[in-house]
């Protein structure tokens, strides 16, 4: 009989609020549904905030990409084929593990947020003469190897140079895991910057850079308070792990 994981929620010792600037080095496409697009519309629009119509990057895209890159890096097999609940323990405690076959899941220590463009970037790009509101149209062709026929399509991208307010929260559950957890997160951020976010990455889309990390701490336990110096060291570690390439 397989040993069951201890899935009870651990006591919360505090939270780290981690922020940074995410800058697009190349155009980004994270697709939205185009099921009801009118004739002549873009074939593949990017995801927008339904209220402001400004581009957003879903927290699920960030979480999924960083988790997959880390899981592939931790894999000891020649091929990365394991199920998500078979990820290494450190990845599971950071990103969580869903309930399986009636067994309880494992809560994630990292809480990602949908991230939005900075106000400065919105004003800058809204003032430009672009193809769409804060967007550019990239024409792509797929060529049939048999008939040599072209199949053109229009892909909407967030332009290079746009900046977003990156944010995630880390739950401090075990002080003994803190250094390892944050180093793994820094590794994931570095891997992301050496890879891509969104679609069409092999064509050069979705290269990102994170900078200007800052960290805040909150706890209701006075004995768990962190000094500003320690928070600065955490920010510097994340910056180093995700520094420019």
PANU-438090 format. One record per residue (C-alpha): residue number from 1; y, x, z. Coordinates in steps of 0.2 Angstrom, whole numbers. Layout:
+-----+-------+-------+-------+
! num !     y !     x !     z !
+-----+-------+-------+-------+
! NUM !     Y !     X !     Z !
...
+-----+-------+-------+-------+
This chain:
+-----+-------+-------+-------+
! num !     y !     x !     z !
+-----+-------+-------+-------+
!   1 !     0 !     0 !     0 !
!   2 !    17 !     7 !    -5 !
!   3 !    29 !    12 !     9 !
!   4 !    44 !     0 !     9 !
!   5 !    61 !     7 !     9 !
!   6 !    72 !     4 !    24 !
!   7 !    85 !    -8 !    16 !
!   8 !    95 !   -13 !    31 !
!   9 !   113 !   -10 !    29 !
!  10 !   119 !     5 !    39 !
!  11 !   134 !     5 !    50 !
!  12 !   151 !     8 !    41 !
!  13 !   160 !    23 !    48 !
!  14 !   175 !    22 !    37 !
!  15 !   180 !    21 !    19 !
!  16 !   188 !    34 !     6 !
!  17 !   200 !    27 !    -7 !
!  18 !   199 !    39 !   -21 !
!  19 !   212 !    38 !   -35 !
!  20 !   216 !    48 !   -51 !
!  21 !   224 !    47 !   -68 !
!  22 !   211 !    44 !   -82 !
!  23 !   219 !    50 !   -99 !
!  24 !   211 !    46 !  -116 !
!  25 !   210 !    62 !  -126 !
!  26 !   203 !    52 !  -141 !
!  27 !   204 !    34 !  -145 !
!  28 !   193 !    23 !  -134 !
!  29 !   183 !     8 !  -139 !
!  30 !   174 !    -3 !  -126 !
!  31 !   170 !   -19 !  -136 !
!  32 !   174 !   -37 !  -132 !
!  33 !   165 !   -52 !  -140 !
!  34 !   171 !   -56 !  -158 !
!  35 !   160 !   -72 !  -160 !
!  36 !   175 !   -83 !  -163 !
!  37 !   186 !   -71 !  -173 !
!  38 !   196 !   -79 !  -187 !
!  39 !   195 !   -73 !  -205 !
!  40 !   204 !   -57 !  -207 !
!  41 !   203 !   -52 !  -189 !
!  42 !   197 !   -35 !  -183 !
!  43 !   178 !   -34 !  -184 !
!  44 !   176 !   -26 !  -167 !
!  45 !   190 !   -28 !  -154 !
!  46 !   192 !   -19 !  -138 !
!  47 !   191 !   -27 !  -121 !
!  48 !   208 !   -34 !  -114 !
!  49 !   214 !   -42 !   -98 !
!  50 !   214 !   -60 !  -102 !
!  51 !   231 !   -63 !   -93 !
!  52 !   241 !   -48 !   -99 !
!  53 !   231 !   -44 !  -115 !
!  54 !   232 !   -26 !  -111 !
!  55 !   217 !   -15 !  -112 !
!  56 !   205 !   -12 !   -97 !
!  57 !   191 !    -1 !   -94 !
!  58 !   177 !   -11 !   -84 !
!  59 !   171 !    -3 !   -68 !
!  60 !   153 !    -7 !   -74 !
!  61 !   156 !     5 !   -89 !
!  62 !   162 !    19 !   -78 !
!  63 !   148 !    16 !   -65 !
!  64 !   134 !    15 !   -78 !
!  65 !   140 !    30 !   -88 !
!  66 !   141 !    41 !   -73 !
!  67 !   125 !    35 !   -65 !
!  68 !   115 !    38 !   -82 !
!  69 !   122 !    55 !   -84 !
!  70 !   118 !    60 !   -67 !
!  71 !   100 !    52 !   -68 !
!  72 !    97 !    62 !   -84 !
!  73 !   103 !    78 !   -76 !
!  74 !    92 !    75 !   -61 !
!  75 !    76 !    71 !   -71 !
!  76 !    62 !    84 !   -70 !
!  77 !    53 !    76 !   -85 !
!  78 !    55 !    82 !  -103 !
!  79 !    61 !    64 !  -107 !
!  80 !    72 !    53 !   -96 !
!  81 !    62 !    36 !   -96 !
!  82 !    61 !    31 !   -78 !
!  83 !    67 !    14 !   -71 !
!  84 !    83 !    13 !   -62 !
!  85 !    74 !    10 !   -45 !
!  86 !    65 !    26 !   -48 !
!  87 !    81 !    37 !   -48 !
!  88 !    83 !    51 !   -35 !
!  89 !    87 !    45 !   -18 !
!  90 !   104 !    53 !   -18 !
!  91 !   108 !    43 !   -34 !
!  92 !   101 !    27 !   -27 !
!  93 !   112 !    28 !   -11 !
!  94 !   127 !    32 !   -21 !
!  95 !   125 !    18 !   -35 !
!  96 !   113 !     6 !   -26 !
!  97 !    96 !    -1 !   -31 !
!  98 !    93 !   -19 !   -35 !
!  99 !    80 !   -30 !   -26 !
! 100 !    63 !   -28 !   -35 !
! 101 !    48 !   -41 !   -33 !
! 102 !    55 !   -49 !   -17 !
! 103 !    59 !   -32 !    -9 !
! 104 !    77 !   -29 !    -3 !
! 105 !    89 !   -19 !   -13 !
! 106 !    99 !    -4 !    -7 !
! 107 !   118 !    -6 !    -6 !
! 108 !   129 !     6 !   -16 !
! 109 !   141 !    18 !    -7 !
! 110 !   152 !    19 !   -22 !
! 111 !   162 !     4 !   -27 !
! 112 !   170 !     5 !   -44 !
! 113 !   185 !    -6 !   -50 !
! 114 !   191 !   -11 !   -67 !
! 115 !   205 !     1 !   -71 !
! 116 !   221 !    -4 !   -80 !
! 117 !   234 !     6 !   -90 !
! 118 !   248 !    13 !   -80 !
! 119 !   264 !     4 !   -82 !
! 120 !   272 !    19 !   -90 !
! 121 !   258 !    20 !  -103 !
! 122 !   260 !     1 !  -106 !
! 123 !   279 !     2 !  -109 !
! 124 !   277 !    18 !  -120 !
! 125 !   263 !    10 !  -132 !
! 126 !   270 !    -7 !  -132 !
! 127 !   286 !     0 !  -140 !
! 128 !   277 !     9 !  -154 !
! 129 !   273 !     1 !  -171 !
! 130 !   254 !     0 !  -169 !
! 131 !   241 !   -10 !  -178 !
! 132 !   238 !   -22 !  -164 !
! 133 !   246 !   -24 !  -147 !
! 134 !   243 !    -7 !  -138 !
! 135 !   229 !    -4 !  -151 !
! 136 !   225 !     5 !  -167 !
! 137 !   213 !     0 !  -181 !
! 138 !   200 !    13 !  -186 !
! 139 !   192 !    10 !  -203 !
! 140 !   174 !    15 !  -203 !
! 141 !   160 !    15 !  -216 !
! 142 !   142 !    15 !  -215 !
! 143 !   133 !    20 !  -231 !
! 144 !   116 !    14 !  -237 !
! 145 !   105 !    29 !  -240 !
! 146 !    95 !    19 !  -253 !
! 147 !   109 !     9 !  -263 !
! 148 !   124 !    21 !  -258 !
! 149 !   133 !     4 !  -255 !
! 150 !   147 !     5 !  -242 !
! 151 !   149 !    -7 !  -228 !
! 152 !   167 !    -5 !  -221 !
! 153 !   172 !   -12 !  -204 !
! 154 !   187 !   -12 !  -193 !
! 155 !   186 !    -5 !  -175 !
! 156 !   200 !    -8 !  -163 !
! 157 !   204 !     7 !  -152 !
! 158 !   215 !    11 !  -137 !
! 159 !   225 !    26 !  -144 !
! 160 !   223 !    44 !  -138 !
! 161 !   236 !    48 !  -124 !
! 162 !   235 !    32 !  -115 !
! 163 !   233 !    34 !   -96 !
! 164 !   224 !    22 !   -83 !
! 165 !   224 !    21 !   -64 !
! 166 !   207 !    27 !   -60 !
! 167 !   201 !    20 !   -43 !
! 168 !   185 !    19 !   -33 !
! 169 !   180 !    17 !   -15 !
! 170 !   166 !    27 !    -5 !
! 171 !   158 !    20 !    10 !
! 172 !   155 !    33 !    24 !
! 173 !   139 !    28 !    31 !
! 174 !   132 !    45 !    37 !
! 175 !   143 !    60 !    40 !
! 176 !   129 !    71 !    36 !
! 177 !   128 !    65 !    18 !
! 178 !   147 !    66 !    15 !
! 179 !   148 !    83 !     7 !
! 180 !   133 !    81 !    -4 !
! 181 !   138 !    63 !    -9 !
! 182 !   155 !    69 !   -14 !
! 183 !   149 !    85 !   -23 !
! 184 !   137 !    74 !   -33 !
! 185 !   151 !    62 !   -38 !
! 186 !   162 !    77 !   -43 !
! 187 !   147 !    83 !   -54 !
! 188 !   146 !    65 !   -62 !
! 189 !   165 !    66 !   -65 !
! 190 !   163 !    83 !   -74 !
! 191 !   148 !    76 !   -84 !
! 192 !   158 !    61 !   -90 !
! 193 !   172 !    72 !   -96 !
! 194 !   160 !    83 !  -106 !
! 195 !   153 !    67 !  -113 !
! 196 !   161 !    51 !  -118 !
! 197 !   166 !    33 !  -112 !
! 198 !   163 !    17 !  -123 !
! 199 !   155 !    17 !  -140 !
! 200 !   155 !    28 !  -155 !
! 201 !   155 !    44 !  -145 !
! 202 !   145 !    54 !  -157 !
! 203 !   160 !    51 !  -169 !
! 204 !   173 !    58 !  -157 !
! 205 !   178 !    42 !  -148 !
! 206 !   180 !    40 !  -129 !
! 207 !   184 !    58 !  -123 !
! 208 !   193 !    57 !  -107 !
! 209 !   201 !    68 !   -94 !
! 210 !   204 !    64 !   -75 !
! 211 !   218 !    73 !   -65 !
! 212 !   229 !    71 !   -50 !
! 213 !   216 !    66 !   -38 !
! 214 !   221 !    59 !   -21 !
! 215 !   211 !    52 !    -7 !
! 216 !   215 !    40 !     8 !
! 217 !   204 !    37 !    23 !
! 218 !   203 !    21 !    33 !
! 219 !   192 !    18 !    49 !
! 220 !   193 !     7 !    64 !
! 221 !   184 !    20 !    74 !
! 222 !   197 !    33 !    81 !
! 223 !   184 !    46 !    83 !
! 224 !   180 !    46 !    64 !
! 225 !   198 !    49 !    59 !
! 226 !   200 !    62 !    45 !
! 227 !   214 !    75 !    45 !
! 228 !   226 !    76 !    30 !
! 229 !   219 !    93 !    27 !
! 230 !   201 !    87 !    25 !
! 231 !   207 !    74 !    13 !
! 232 !   216 !    86 !     3 !
! 233 !   200 !    97 !     2 !
! 234 !   190 !    82 !    -4 !
! 235 !   203 !    79 !   -18 !
! 236 !   203 !    97 !   -23 !
! 237 !   184 !    97 !   -24 !
! 238 !   184 !    81 !   -35 !
! 239 !   198 !    89 !   -46 !
! 240 !   188 !   105 !   -47 !
! 241 !   172 !    96 !   -52 !
! 242 !   181 !    86 !   -65 !
! 243 !   194 !    99 !   -70 !
! 244 !   200 !   102 !   -88 !
! 245 !   187 !   109 !  -100 !
+-----+-------+-------+-------+
